[in-house]
Structure formats: C-alpha cells, structure tokens
Amino acid sequence: MELIDYPKYNEKLFVQTLSNGLTVYLQPKPGFNKTTAVLGVNYGSIDSEFMLNGEKVIQPAGIAHFLEHKMFDKKDYDVFELFNKTGARSNAFTSFTKTNYLFSTAESVKANLDILLDFVQIPYFTQAKVEREKGIIDQEINMYQNDPDNQAYFKMIASLYPESVLANDIAGDIQTVAQITLEDVELAYRTFYRPENMSLFITGKLDPNEVMGWIEENQRQKSTQDPIRLQRLLTLPVASKETILHTEMDVSRPKITLGLRGRDPVLTGRAGLKYEIAISVMFDLFLSENSVEYDKLYHDEIIDDSFSWEFENERGFHFAVINGDTDKPLELVKRLKEIIAAIPAKIGDLQTEFQLQKNELFGNYIEMMDSEEAISGQFDGFIGEPVTIYDEVEILKSLTLADVLDVAKRFLSQATIQEVMIQNPNR
C-alpha cells in the first residue's frame, strides 16, 4: 500500500489500486469507535450521453438516480434489511457527477463491508422490478415538484445551462423515467459500474492491513469484466441572454434565486480545490453574516435567516447559487447585482476581514476532523489525485487575499447571470 502522510495532523491515508482497477483509500482514526465506508461511482446525472466502443449512446434523463434505487432491490430482499440486521446505518445518493453508497457502524465491519461491495457489484435487474421502480420514482419526483426550494434550484440550473443534460433534474421527470427500459439499466450498469470507475474510502476504527485483506478477498470472488472504450459527452450551450424566470407556487413569501455560471477554465485536483476554496472565501467576505453587505441587507429588511449561497465545482462545469425569501424581491436582485459587480474593486481592502474569515473556516475544519461522516464527505478520489480534508486545510492556510482577488476576477469577469422568482399568485 502507498502511504500518504499528514504529520501536522497525525493522520495517514493508505492507498492501493487492486488488480481489477478498484482504488481503495483507508484512513484509520485511533480512538474512534465507529467506521464509515463510502463506495463511490464516477457516474452521475450528466452522464446520460456518451460514446461506448465508438458508438454514441443517449439514455433517458434520471437513469443514474434510477439505477441507484435499483441497486438496493434484490431478488427476494432489500439491502437495507441486511444493514439493519448488523446495526449499521446505510444510505446512497446521486449527484450531477457521482453516485455514492455508504454505511456507518460500530461493529461487524467486515460483514457490512461485504454487504456494501456485494450489493453494488452484483446487480439483480428484471423487467418487473424496473417497471415497479418507476412508480416509486414518480412519487419522489412529485414530492420534489411540490418543494419550492428544490424547484427554484433546478430551474435556475436549467436557465444557466439550457438545452443540456444539466437542464434536467437529477431524478429526471415522469416522462423520462417512463422511457427507461431494462436494457437501459443494464447498459448503464455495465458501462459505469466497473471497478476502475469506482473508489472505496473507509475511515474510523480500522486496521489497514486487515481491512485491505478483507477487500482483496471479496474482490477475488468477483468475475473480471472485458475492457471498454468510454468517452463522456458534455455539451453546455450558453444562454442567449439574461432572463428572469417567474414561477407560481403556494409560498408564503417570494423566493429569489440568482445563479452565476462560471465560464473560465478550472483545473482539476488540488488546483481546482484551491479555486473552489477561493470562491467560497470571496462569497463569505460579501454575503456571510459577518459581512457589511449582509448586515445592510438584513437591517434594510430585504433578507432574513433564509438567505444563503453555495458554489458547485464539478467535472466540466461550475456555478454559484444565491437565494433567499424576501418581501422585496426586485430590490434584493438589484442589490445583489450591485454587490457582485463591486467585488473585484472592494476585495483588496478586506485584509482584516479575510483573515477573520480564514480563522472561522479553520474552526469549521477542525470540528469536521472529529466526524467520520464529515471526513468521508470531504474526500474526493475522482479529480485526478485524492483530496482529503487535510489537503483542504493546507490549501486554506496558504491562500492569500491576492489569490482570492485573482480567482474572483476570473470567475466574475466571464460569469453569466440568471434569475428565478417564485411567487404565490394569490398573495
């Protein structure tokens, strides 16, 4: 096993790529009583179009999320039942670019690890089960469609990336889910659920040599797969002009969502992580509760505690979303655009605020270091090099205000903006 040492934090990461291509990351946490494992698949909602062995494949939107659901449904049992019998907590989720399967347990680590690897790597699909799942997914989609925050978020992304795979909800819609066939599911599984397209990260109470032995034993029992030629396709047309999308829903107050689509190139690995952290610091300096701008908006009764922002830096795209409930939607949009436009000119004068913001982030990271779930949630093994929470802290330590200014100029000078406003027509 390769050892990546983090002496400043007294932490070690053991890495090994098995003969079948599965990359395993083990981070022991002496003194911890719980173990958390995440089996990640480098496959998400944007991967519905691809070239396979020279032929173009287009699959229905929502198939990655659909496949995630199907993995738990076996011939005569549900996988959650197996985890429940061992006392483990299990879950899964699909994002734009990844599908993760995970468990946390204080006992029976080997048994739970076998359950995790086996249920993901040994599928059971039938026509009847695929058709049955469609009804379950339809119910989930209907629930999302009645959630104003969810609708604002995905309508914003659709406005930022029109006529692209990103314009679809991660779960798809009722029409696209109805199009999914057993053959679609089997093809998606064969294409993306391959050991070389997966990573396994385990942290907490564990002995690296023992656990690696368990994993190798499990993988030796799996059949090998023929190699394939896979090319992911991601075309992202640019919106022709800035628009305001008005949507009517039963909300008590108007909801405003402002989206900024980055069009500047972003590197992968630690360079990409530095970019992401710099953008996060930039927004914190102007939109967090500690900022002058936030304070003015709050005391002018334009925003309240619902106000928030987030930044997504994913494989092939990056964007920021700012949202909040307000009784003054037009004023909020106007003020936000003014704040954003002024960032490059103002940020250089915020050295004191910058240091305070860094200190607050350090505190957040230190708190996360005591949580297996947080440690595993911060880990990324699909960006060219493994990145841990400790790498993030080191990047934050070295980050300067000049770095933030440089990234802010690159992002904001090319970003396109879209707006979504959700209002109740009866109010």
C-alpha positions, -999 to +999 in steps of 0.1 A: +000+000+000+011+035-007+012+058+023+002+095+022+013+110+055-002+141+071+023+146+100+008+180+111-025+163+119-010+129+129-031+113+102-023+087+075-040+077+043-033+042+029-039+038-009-040+008-031-053+001-066-063-035-069-057-057-099-093-052-111-089-014-110-108-005-078-089+021-058-091+018-020-084+045+005-081+037+042-078+063+069-075+048+104-087+070+133-072+057+165-095+062+195-127+062+173-153+036+179-172+039+146-163+030+110-176+047+079-173+034+043-182+051+010-182+032-023-182+059-050-191+055-086-178+082-110-212+084-127-239+110-122-269+126-139-248+144-165-235+111-179-266+101-199-248+108-232-216+090-240-196+072-266-192+034-259-168+015-281-171+041-308-209+043-308-230+072-294-254+063-266-282+086-254-301+075-223-332+090-206-326+117-180-326+104-145-312+070-152-282+073-128-306+081-100-329+053-111-300+028-111-290+039-076-325+030-064-325-004-082-292-015-066-309-019-032-338-041-046-326-077-050-345-109-059-361-116-026-348-090-001-340-053+003-304-044+010-314-020+038-326-051+057-291-066+057-276-035+071-303-032+097-296-067+110-259-057+116-269-024+133-254-003+106-268+029+091-267+029+053-276+054+026-270+064-010-272+095-032-268+106-067-253+140-077-245+155-111-213+136-114-212+108-087-232+081-071-222+071-035-232+042-014-222+043+023-226+028+057-216+036+093-212+011+120-197+004+154-195-033+149-194-061+123-172-040+099-163-070+077-199-081+073-210-047+064-182-042+040-191-074+022-227-063+020-216-029+005-193-044-021-216-073-030-249-054-034-232-028-057-211-052-077-237-080-080-268-065-096-302-080-100-324-065-126-357-077-141-383-061-163-409-064-135-387-047-109-377-019-134-414-012-140-422-013-103-395+012-096-409+037-120-439+043-097-417+048-067-395+073-086-426+091-098-437+097-062-403+111-054-404+134-084-439+146-074-426+154-039-397+174-055-421+193-077-440+205-047-409+217-029-404+254-038-367+254-028-360+224-050-378+239-079-360+272-076-326+254-075-332+232-106-350+258-126-320+281-120-296+255-132-318+248-163-316+286-170-279+286-167-274+255-189-303+255-213-308+226-237-282+204-219-281+174-196-278+199-167-312+213-176-327+181-163-334+173-126-311+147-112-341+124-109-353+132-144-391+138-148-421+115-151-418+114-189-381+105-190-384+079-162-412+062-181-388+058-211-362+038-190-360+002-201-344-029-186-318-027-214-310+009-205-304+000-169-282-030-178-262-009-203-257+019-178-245-006-152-221-024-175-207+009-187-201+028-154-203+003-125-168-010-132-141-013-106-118+011-124-146+037-123-151+033-085-133+042-053-137+029-018-130+052+011-131+039+047-122+058+078-126+054+116-118+023+136-098+000+114-066-018+109-054-010+073-037-044+066-067-063+080-093-043+061-073-044+028-071-082+032-109-083+035-114-062+004-089-082-017-106-114-006-140-100-016-128-088-050-111-121-059-146-137-058-159-113-085-157-120-122-135-099-144-150-075-170-140-071-206-123-037-213-144-009-229-137+024-246-157+051-229-159+088-238-181+110-218-200+137-237-209+170-221-221+199-243-231+230-225-246+257-247-246+293-233-279+310-226-286+336-253-294+364-228-301+371-192-336+362-182-359+363-152-380+331-148-412+337-129-429+306-114-461+305-094-463+282-063-480+282-030-453+301-010-459+324+019-432+349+006-415+354-027-383+333-033-354+348-052-326+326-067-297+342-085-273+319-105-239+327-118-224+303-144-187+302-145-171+302-180-135+305-170-114+273-171-108+254-138-081+230-133-086+196-116-070+181-085-057+205-058-055+234-082-093+231-087-098+227-050-078+260-044-101+277-069-132+264-051-120+275-017-110+309-030-145+314-045-161+303-012-140+328+007-149+355-018-186+349-012-182+348+025-165+382+025-195+398+009-225+376+017-219+358+050-234+371+082-201+387+091-200+409+060-210+446+058-232+439+028-252+412+046-257+435+075-271+462+053-294+438+035-306+424+068-313+457+085-330+471+055-354+441+059-345+427+024-332+394+036-336+372+067-322+339+080-333+321+049-306+338+028-278+316+017-254+308-011-235+278-024-208+271-050-206+239-071-173+230-088-179+197-107-165+177-135-168+201-165-188+230-150-190+253-120-217+277-108-229+297-078-264+300-065-276+327-041-311+325-027-335+337-001-371+345+009-379+382+007-408+407+007-387+429-017-377+405-045-368+432-071-348+452-046-329+421-035-319+412-071-308+448-077-287+449-045-271+415-051-261+425-086-246+457-073-226+438-046-213+413-071-203+439-096-183+457-069-164+427-055-132+430-077-128+467-067-135+462-030-119+429-021-084+442-020-093+463+011-106+434+032-073+420+046-086+420+082-119+405+072-101+380+051-080+367+080-111+366+102-129+345+076-099+321+073-099+316+110-136+308+110-131+283+082-102+267+102-125+263+131-151+246+109-125+222+095-112+213+130-147+204+140-152+182+109-120+163+117-138+147+146-165+133+124-161+102+102-191+113+082-176+148+076-142+133+067-157+109+042-180+136+028-150+159+021-130+132+004-128+131-034-110+104-053-122+113-088-104+146-096-070+132-107-055+129-072-070+120-038-081+151-019-088+149+018-099+174+045-063+178+054-054+189+019-082+214+021-068+229+053-033+232+039-047+250+008-066+273+030-035+281+051-016+291+020-044+311+005-038+348+002-061+377-004-043+382-037-053+346-047-089+353-039-088+385-059-073+367-089-099+339-088-127+364-082-117+384-113-115+353-135-149+340-123-169+372-123-155+387-155-169+358-176-199+346-155-234+348-169-263+355-146-299+341-145-327+348-121-356+327-108-385+343-089-412+321-072-443+339-060-478+330-048-503+344-073-528+348-045-507+370-023 
